[in-house]
Amino acid sequence: MRRTGVVLLVGLAVVAAGTLVASLRVNPYFYFAAYVILQYIVIATAWNILGGYAGYVNFGTPAFFALGAYTAVFLIQSTRAPLPVLILAGGLVSALLGLGIGYLTLRLRGVFFSIATLALSIVLQTVIINWEFVGGSRGLSVLRPSGPPFGNYVTFLFTVMVLLAVVSVTVARFIERSWIGRGLAALRDNEEAAECMGVPTLRLKLFATTVSGFLLGVAGAPFPYYVTFVDPNSAFSLDYAVNALAMPMIGGTTSWVGPIIGAVLLGTAQQLATVTISSEMNLFIVGVVLVAFVVLAPEGILGLVRRVRGR
Amino acid sequence: MPALLEVEGLTKRFGGFTAVNRLTLHVKPGERFGLIGPNGSGKTTLINCVSGTLPADGGRILFEGHEITNLPAHRRTRLGIVRSFQIPKPFTSMTVLENLDIPLEYAAHRRSSEADADAMDILRAIGLEAKAHLRPAGLTQIEMRKLELARAMAARPKLLISDEAMAGLSSAEVDDILTILFRLSERGITIIMIEHIMRAVMRFSERIVVLDAGERIAEGTPEEIVRNPDVERAYLGE
């Protein structure tokens, strides 16, 4: 119980620090870039709940992210709902999709599951391309609401993302340390043995896919207000699929810290490269770093640290 | 005495191949039950249907008088039907001790704070306490089999199904595992032993059922089975 209190305090401190940083009004580009890194903390953490804890590799991150974003677009177009509603709705719709792919795990394991999630992303993108109300293939301009609490809307979104990142990481940490996390680890190691040792594998997998889907949708919901122009190519970008997988792998998939480390390192490197070299360097950097890690440090940075400590 | 496990007319097909054909067998509480038969006779398929990892195509399975035919495997484990695997399937990312924590927490409903102490007791009883904090990758073959049994024990079974726990072990190691199984039996746990090592099954079992091509061809005490001409034919041919 005391530990839970400490975690909550740390979370609140991070949110407070985020708000403080937001009120400093440094170079606006800082908030713009930091938002992306924070968004990747949410995405990597969410992906890791399914991919890292349960061992089901999801290549369909763009589907969940874009579903969150397009749920928001739909609500903005039809009701101009406030941001908290957009975030919650985006999360819930993506959670439903997550529940759906959870049932896929009944029949599809390993690489076949991954292929199915990749296909899901393509199918969903095709649907959106053909749906005029949310902009179809041309995309749609979104007007930000006037009068955000912190003068500048991007600064405000930055604060929101700090909060969402804290919530995601807290959820992931809770899952990891609870009986749910231990059950997920058992089914990741051997699903048949886990089931035979009393672990309700289907229920745990459905839980993991739903929570992971929810958080990915949550990460996508503020996206329309952040970019102010949403089109299928940007919302379903391959960047999300690759980064969602690469960041936890680089940081370490067995702990909640791993995705944060990966998202901060890789996210920062990408932002720097975008400014200093070219925006096309993004995926190239991820590719090279990912290959290096898979070959040299398959357990990520956390694995390296453990090895150095001699465990 | 009513049977602990009743298998009634169980059938399992894989496409056009019938692996288990309308099989009926009863296991009494506290019994040491041997299940033998040549390779491909349906022993492991039968066990998979009983433990719930394969759905049955026909027939019923009852445990303590309750129908369990359609229960998922983890529910059967919680009721007390626990199996070990022919090829050990440890949780590789966990230590030996943590491997036992999973069934203790999920099947035996121990709180995680108490699980470690219970797990240590089981490891001590089975002779693995020195390896408690190692990963399974660091274990020898016999230790791996012991882990398999220890983990099954942690689920607090009423019925333990030991699927070829001794295959590939040396003679002394076979005796080692037999001693463990005898000790469990003395504590009142019903045991179904599937084994190819005849010396072990004959010594251990009170009653033996012989399967061939998915059907029961003989049943009796070890002495009766040894003298049964059908059994000889099933194993050696005409």
HADDOCK unambig.tbl for C-alpha pairs under 7 A between the chains (distance, minus, plus):
assign (segid A and resid 186 and name CA) (segid B and resid 91 and name CA) 5.89 0.50 0.50
assign (segid A and resid 189 and name CA) (segid B and resid 91 and name CA) 5.05 0.50 0.50
assign (segid A and resid 189 and name CA) (segid B and resid 92 and name CA) 5.93 0.50 0.50
assign (segid A and resid 189 and name CA) (segid B and resid 93 and name CA) 6.68 0.50 0.50
assign (segid A and resid 190 and name CA) (segid B and resid 89 and name CA) 6.76 0.50 0.50
assign (segid A and resid 190 and name CA) (segid B and resid 91 and name CA) 6.24 0.50 0.50
assign (segid A and resid 193 and name CA) (segid B and resid 89 and name CA) 6.20 0.50 0.50
assign (segid A and resid 195 and name CA) (segid B and resid 73 and name CA) 6.04 0.50 0.50
assign (segid A and resid 195 and name CA) (segid B and resid 74 and name CA) 5.04 0.50 0.50
assign (segid A and resid 196 and name CA) (segid B and resid 73 and name CA) 5.77 0.50 0.50
assign (segid A and resid 196 and name CA) (segid B and resid 74 and name CA) 5.46 0.50 0.50
assign (segid A and resid 196 and name CA) (segid B and resid 77 and name CA) 6.12 0.50 0.50
assign (segid A and resid 196 and name CA) (segid B and resid 82 and name CA) 6.95 0.50 0.50
assign (segid A and resid 197 and name CA) (segid B and resid 74 and name CA) 6.51 0.50 0.50
assign (segid A and resid 197 and name CA) (segid B and resid 77 and name CA) 6.35 0.50 0.50
assign (segid A and resid 197 and name CA) (segid B and resid 102 and name CA) 6.97 0.50 0.50
assign (segid A and resid 197 and name CA) (segid B and resid 103 and name CA) 4.89 0.50 0.50
assign (segid A and resid 197 and name CA) (segid B and resid 107 and name CA) 6.40 0.50 0.50
assign (segid A and resid 197 and name CA) (segid B and resid 155 and name CA) 6.56 0.50 0.50
assign (segid A and resid 198 and name CA) (segid B and resid 74 and name CA) 4.01 0.50 0.50
assign (segid A and resid 198 and name CA) (segid B and resid 75 and name CA) 6.57 0.50 0.50
assign (segid A and resid 198 and name CA) (segid B and resid 77 and name CA) 5.38 0.50 0.50
assign (segid A and resid 198 and name CA) (segid B and resid 78 and name CA) 5.92 0.50 0.50
assign (segid A and resid 198 and name CA) (segid B and resid 103 and name CA) 6.05 0.50 0.50
assign (segid A and resid 198 and name CA) (segid B and resid 106 and name CA) 5.20 0.50 0.50
assign (segid A and resid 198 and name CA) (segid B and resid 107 and name CA) 4.66 0.50 0.50
assign (segid A and resid 199 and name CA) (segid B and resid 74 and name CA) 5.73 0.50 0.50
assign (segid A and resid 199 and name CA) (segid B and resid 106 and name CA) 5.74 0.50 0.50
assign (segid A and resid 200 and name CA) (segid B and resid 74 and name CA) 5.77 0.50 0.50
